């Protein structure tokens, strides 16, 4: 299965790109995407910074347009994951 992960604002700057496709197994969660798959494609410090920002409420995650409060949400083929800052503004 494939899911699309898009990054906006701070998250995009941290990751260094706006989106990427991630191949996941059936039944896996957002947490798996961050820890297993993004960890393979991005530096560990970047993944850790995004996870910490999510836990502090500075970054939100939406799946198919719905904001999720937990990284335990299960994923389906073709899901669109959006990682974005809680507030957007100028630099």
Secondary structure, DSSP 4 states (H G I P E B T S, - for coil): -EEEEEE-HHHHHHHTSSEEEEE--TT-BHHHIIIIIIHHHS-HHHHHHHHHHHHTTSEEEEETTEEES-TT-B--TT-EEEEEESS----
